[in-house]
């Protein structure tokens, strides 16, 4: 019996490293089922027109022995189309599988339409789950996965391989006589039954992890699925509603499963660093963290994690410190409590944020923050509230983004935001300022993206100079570069 050859496409940004957990798990499952798997990963496809957008921010890191740029310096320039055709010709897939977020949807559809490949195409991920009809309506797409795909995909491949009926497979969307059919959903999978993610499918350069001037090896690992939060800018509320009846939305695997899998990844890939990518490691109960700590401490690796400030306790910090935590990310989002509570539905207070971060810092855990600008009702003064909160806490790394009103989120629906351009293509995340949700002009919002960390890291007496650097002209660009070198003196 012949196996199905599956080509995954990961439509990622160039050099945005980190192994895609969903693809890695699916790859392991399909290989266990006897299928052949390959990957076209945009992360390391160097095209001649690639440029580094200034709107990507101004984070400054300690220099390391070598950089990611060094690792790709010898890569030949090509085009995405050429790389795609080479992969098709060498692998000859039976089905192409694309895991896609909203921001990547229109570009990857356009890409697949350019070069016709005579095989089936299935889309899965967040966007097909929240916008199934829109996704399936594209001519280039034959199937979609709504929700979890581990069991659905194996069943679909078995049906295709043996010429069986696939029309009753749960979580599957398909076309029949011009009609779009979206099947009912199945119960959530038991996370403890999932295999070790197949990191070997990916380019090993995804494992490059610089931290505080040293280079480690590792990538993302996630122990849970779902999130109990109700944040208005996040699709979790929509996903929870979409999958009502499938089981508990926020759930997690046992500590034993996590320990076994991290041990396997450490041994196979010489991992020295993990990013535990759960929404907040402190959503887990103390007993869970105690069991996890006992198993992870002997593995002797370091890790980073994400933490919601309202979940922080001294005991939980002690436990993750025992496991090897060295870095934690916390979502401040806005320094204005009213906006955070009433607009974003993040009800934690500034006092909770301050206490949580100070406690983490007391245990020598390096804190980075997530912040947003371009929020509904936000003023320039509100942005400086966010900046000053970061500054007061001596935050070493500030991640800042322009709020994007993703479809089916509360913010999108409340403000009736049209995320499509005149060609019915999704407006890119890089143009999020154009939605004009805040009181500021788009250029002012974009200026903060380029200078946010400079405001945080440099003395206030330099703020008038930094304000000049908010512009997008050549002089401002040169000024930002000079200010970034100055920041290194403060690290």
Buried (B, 14 or more C-beta within 10 A) or exposed (E): EEBBBBBBBBBBBBBEBBBBBBBBBBBBBBBEBBBBBBBBBBBBBBBEEEEEEBBEBBBBBEEBEEBBEEBBEEEEEBEBEEBBEEBBEEBEBBBBBBBBBBBBBBBBBEBBEEEEBEEBBBBBBBBBBBBBEBBBEBEBBBBBBBBBBBBBBBBBBBBBBEEEEBEEBBBBBBBEEEEBEBBEBBEBBEBEEBBBBBBEBBBEBBBBBBBEEEBBBBBBBBBBBBBEBBBBBBBBBBBBEBBEEBEEBBBBBBBEBBBBBBBBBBEEBEBBBBBBBBBBBBBBEEEBBBBBBBBBEEBEBBBBBBBBBBBBEEEBBEBBBBBBBBBBBBBBBBBBBEBBBBBBBBEBEBEBBBBBBEBBBEEEBBBBBBBBBBBBEBBBEBBBBBBBBBBEBEBBBBBBBBBBBBBBBBBBEEEEBEBEEEEEBBBBBBBBBBBBBBBBEBEBBBBBBBBBBBBBBBEEEBBEEBEEBBBEEEEBBEBBEEBBEBBEEEE
